[in-house]
Amino acid sequence: MINPAMIFKIKSSWERFTASHPKFPKFLQAAAANDVMREGTILEINITTPEGRELSTNLKLTTDDLQLIDDIKNMTR
């Protein structure tokens, strides 16, 4: 069962995150608007710590992944 209080907490956290990082939601919107998020698309994530340590991974989007993305988008409307 979904906890409504947690939804409001996540919404508040997301608003603070987007205020601190305004380019990120714009990037997500551009990805959605330009039809790049489809089955077979590869997402790559890179992390660099302040000390210079690097971590990287990637994944190929599946139909199930796209359904999860749609569910999350619909949850925020």
C-alpha positions, 0 to 999 in steps of 0.5 A: 500500500502506498503511504500518502505522507511518503508521496508528499515527502518525495514530492518535496524532495524532488522540488528541492532537487530540481531547484538545485539541479535545473538542467536535469529535469530539462534533460529528462523532458528532452529525452521524453520529447525526442522519442529517445526513450524506447526499447533498445536504447542504452542508458549510461550512468557515470559517477565521479567522486570529488577524489576522482574515483569513477564508476560507470554502468549502462543498461539497455531499456526493455518494455518493462523498463519503459512501463516503469518510466511511464508509471513514474511519470503518471504518478507525478501528474 
